[in-house]
Amino acid sequence: EPEVTQTPSHQVTQMGQEVILRCVPISNHLYFYWYRQILGQKVEFLVSFYNNEISEKSEIFDDQFSVERPDGSNFTLKIRSTKLEDSAMYFCASRKGLPRNTGELFFGEGSRLTVL
Amino acid sequence: AQKITQTQPGMFVQEKEAVTLDCTYDTSDPSYGLFWYKQPSSGEMIFLIYQGSYDQQNATEGRYSLNFQKARKSANLVISASQLGDSAMYFCAPPSGGNEKLTFGTGTRLTIIP
């Protein structure tokens, strides 16, 4: 069964360092998302991406964050200068179409980021 | 902005009993339905069930069913014959926005007692 894969599963970094989280969405999917979940809290939307551009972003997704899909398969989230409060689980997700037509949003297993 | 309310932060249920998890939501677009996801302690997000807003009948998927009341904007998840493996966090999430991102509620932590 096709799945969304994320790397690394866990990354520890020093405050102020750049971090890149990588995702390989399901191959025929068109809509891509990043979410984050601070330990013990709810899953929060960061950004959605469609047709090679950001379609929506939340207030959390400030200038320190960026996304790109450089080669048609990988979908990356970059945090330029990490802060302690960026420590969280980051989930990548993808779907084939809009939920009214195709339903499910498929999630990766997450990348846990720890900022020291 | 979307407001999703899950009023039960935690629930304890005896194995084999049915359980209902509440969810109400506030959306400006009546055409959107609602998703439920399960997050076990291992952390992954597992899709359970989707209710389309214009579906005539409540969605069912195995032991999962939705009690969808569109006028009240509520879509409660019913798990029948609960099992120990049902212990997890449960999130409801209506889609919103042009790309229909999911906005998650605060979740309900369900613990099944043997």
Chai-1 contact restraints between the chains, C-beta under 6 A:
chainA,res_idxA,chainB,res_idxB,connection_type,confidence,min_distance_angstrom,max_distance_angstrom,comment,restraint_id
A,Y31,B,N99,contact,1.0,0.0,6.0,A-B,restraint_1
A,K42,B,F104,contact,1.0,0.0,6.0,A-B,restraint_2
A,K42,B,T106,contact,1.0,0.0,6.0,A-B,restraint_3
A,K42,B,G107,contact,1.0,0.0,6.0,A-B,restraint_4
A,V43,B,F104,contact,1.0,0.0,6.0,A-B,restraint_5
A,F45,B,K101,contact,1.0,0.0,6.0,A-B,restraint_6
A,S48,B,N99,contact,1.0,0.0,6.0,A-B,restraint_7
A,S48,B,K101,contact,1.0,0.0,6.0,A-B,restraint_8
A,Y50,B,N99,contact,1.0,0.0,6.0,A-B,restraint_9
A,S55,B,N99,contact,1.0,0.0,6.0,A-B,restraint_10
A,E56,B,G97,contact,1.0,0.0,6.0,A-B,restraint_11
A,E56,B,N99,contact,1.0,0.0,6.0,A-B,restraint_12
A,L98,B,E100,contact,1.0,0.0,6.0,A-B,restraint_13
A,P99,B,P95,contact,1.0,0.0,6.0,A-B,restraint_14
A,P99,B,E100,contact,1.0,0.0,6.0,A-B,restraint_15
A,G103,B,Y50,contact,1.0,0.0,6.0,A-B,restraint_16
A,E104,B,F47,contact,1.0,0.0,6.0,A-B,restraint_17
A,L105,B,L102,contact,1.0,0.0,6.0,A-B,restraint_18
A,F107,B,M45,contact,1.0,0.0,6.0,A-B,restraint_19
A,E109,B,E44,contact,1.0,0.0,6.0,A-B,restraint_20
A,G110,B,G43,contact,1.0,0.0,6.0,A-B,restraint_21
